[in-house]
Amino acid sequence: MLTTLEQHRSKISENIGILRRTLDTFPRVRLGHLPTPLEPMDRLSEELNGPRFWVKRDDCTGLSSGGNKTRKLEFLIADALEKNATCVITQGATQSNHARQTAAAAAKVGLGCHILLEDRTGYNSEEYNLNGNVLLDQLHGATISKRNGGADMAAEMEVLASQLLSDGETPYIIPGGGSNTTGALGYVVCAAELEEQASENNVEIDALVHATGSSGTQAGLVAGLCSLESDIHLLGIGVRAPQEKQEKMVHDLAMATTDFLGNGVSVPRDVVRANCNYVGEGYGLPTEQMINALKMLAQLEGLLFDPVYSGKGLAGLIDLTRQGYFDGMQNVVFLHTGGSAALFGYPNIFGLPGYN
Ligand SMILES: *Cc1c(COP(=O)(O)O)cnc(C)c1O
């Protein structure tokens, strides 16, 4: 007789096979070091007296210092190549990790890369505007051009695309954060990968927590976990939009992603959860909780997080643990979406001696 747990695992593993075969029908270029490691964070678990914490190391995807956009770009860049693009266009905030990984991915396959950077913070320091991701964008050979905060970035990309077209280029537009159905496939892959690692390591993952912004990461995970009939409790920690808007964005994209997969899986509204209480004053603006969380993990686990996304996600993880959100759960995974390159754009927010 199989136990219920064994039955559950065997159902999931059958579903992983089906999902992998579906994913194999989409064009994909290999850009990332996958699977990324799943590692325990035992000193954090002890410090918080909480469940056992694990970190899924999507900061180690390998491409230009790594991060979550690499998984999305495996599908987006493949689509650009299928469509005979000569260059890609994308947009983000000044310290966009997405822009940096797109610049690297384009370089690797020999496409041109044009990046539009929106000034969402109004910071005028040299580090913010030239160091960190901005330095790396340029090292990868991307052209960057800046736009004021609040600009209609999608429209700006269209304008640039028509200029490039008239110059004889074939541009391919990648939306901000790589968040469309094609990009979200990268996180459908991640959902399958995580369930495989849970089986291999013999851990029952109760919850998965991560920073959510342009929504493709969470939407892909939701679409993947629903396709697998997984019962992992997924929670996004918002970094920009209020809860209702964030959850709607994720739900809409998750539904569009299962449609795109064509597997007939429906996405119940209540599996989309975003907690947007850790945004602070706004996107890219530091909070005290983020700073404390980031320092705590740097010093307890030797891990680097970023001020805009993963640091705020962690602030949520830590605070919610203290509030008892994970009570009764045994294994909680934090998806490390990367971003540490942005630290060099924000050297003076930590109150460290010598920086001001
Ligand atoms: C883009 C990004 C996120 C958010 O992912 P979305 O798919 O945009 O929701 C989280 N963490 C880091 C470091 C990022 O660069």
The ligand as an SDF file (V2000), in Angstrom:
LIG
                    3D

 15 15  0  0  0  0  0  0  0  0999 V2000
   12.6020   41.5180  -11.7180 C   0  0  0  0  0  0  0  0  0  0  0  0
   12.9660   41.0550  -10.3730 C   0  0  0  0  0  0  0  0  0  0  0  0
   12.0060   40.5260   -9.4930 C   0  0  0  0  0  0  0  0  0  0  0  0
   10.5380   40.4830   -9.7960 C   0  0  0  0  0  0  0  0  0  0  0  0
   10.2010   39.5580  -10.7800 O   0  0  0  0  0  0  0  0  0  0  0  0
    8.9160   39.8570  -11.6900 P   0  0  0  0  0  0  0  0  0  0  0  0
    8.8580   38.7140  -12.6110 O   0  0  0  0  0  0  0  0  0  0  0  0
    9.1990   41.1700  -12.3760 O   0  0  0  0  0  0  0  0  0  0  0  0
    7.7380   39.9480  -10.8060 O   0  0  0  0  0  0  0  0  0  0  0  0
   12.4180   40.0610   -8.2700 C   0  0  0  0  0  0  0  0  0  0  0  0
   13.7050   40.1290   -7.9030 N   0  0  0  0  0  0  0  0  0  0  0  0
   14.6630   40.6400   -8.6980 C   0  0  0  0  0  0  0  0  0  0  0  0
   16.0550   40.7170   -8.1980 C   0  0  0  0  0  0  0  0  0  0  0  0
   14.3310   41.1240   -9.9650 C   0  0  0  0  0  0  0  0  0  0  0  0
   15.2770   41.6440  -10.7440 O   0  0  0  0  0  0  0  0  0  0  0  0
  1  2  1  0
  2  3  1  0
  2 14  2  0
  3  4  1  0
  3 10  2  0
  4  5  1  0
  5  6  1  0
  6  7  2  0
  6  8  1  0
  6  9  1  0
 10 11  1  0
 11 12  2  0
 12 13  1  0
 12 14  1  0
 14 15  1  0
M  END
$$$$
